Amino acid sequence: MDEIKYVPLTKFQIEPTLDDKFWEEKIKRSIQECDSVSTLKEIATLLARIATQRQGVIRGLVQDMFIFNNVAVESDGLANPEIKP
């Protein structure tokens, strides 16, 4: 059996696309211009949902990479960021 090769997630090209960067700027501006707490909560909830979905996709792709190529991403590269009060 092949030996498992552990690599950092940064080894892969995971930079945001130009479309992603424009979307990020649009969201930032919406947040900065928003005066409604309830609207900000809706935006935060949406962003949390998107982040969770993307994290699941990343984990699934990493699992497939391991199954098909014996390449594993270091576990700290897949951890969710800590929220500090």
MIKE-999123 format. One record per residue (C-alpha): residue in one letter; x, y, z. Coordinates in steps of 0.001 Angstrom, whole numbers, plus 500000, padded with zeros to 6 digits. Each point is the difference from the previous one (the first is absolute). Layout:
REM residues N
AXYZ...
This chain:
REM residues 85
M500000500000500000D501217503514499224E501208502196502822I497738502899500972K501453503388499140Y498945502856502303V499969503481498499P498822503445501164L496796501292498458T501968503011498759K501750497690497507F496903500176497831Q498777502918497941I497080501154502114E500129503717499367P496665501747499446T499036500715496412L499367503517498757D496255499312500305D500512498942503625K501914503201500737F497252502156498474W497368498123502019E502060500530503164E500236503734499317K496242500176499371I499299498268503325K502473502222501879R498336503126498612S496547498686500873I501135499403503571Q501688503393500315E496933501824498665C497490498043502081D498361501726502971S497666497172500950V501048497471502629S497467497467498723T501336500308496450L503566499588501279K498897496865501844E498496498648496761I503230500713498136A502068498358502757T497749496928499940L500298499750496218L503792500321500189A500159497296502697R497901497692497805I502235500635496979A503164499446502060T498622496731501366Q499028498757496529R503410500887498579Q501750498298502910G498002496844499272V500934500155496330I503677500439500871R499925497062502415G498278497834497374L502566500899497350V502852499339502418Q498484496599500835D499741499162496286M503598501117499512F501059497625502764I497993497083498613F501218500393496418N503526501390500450N501142499096503543V500491503699500706A498696501325503318V499762503625501041E501415500812503407S497078500069502451D500681503536501264G499515501231496423L496345498936500108A499025501360503398N497375502692500319P501384503307501287E499511500762503663I497570502781500847K501429502321502593P497647502142502084
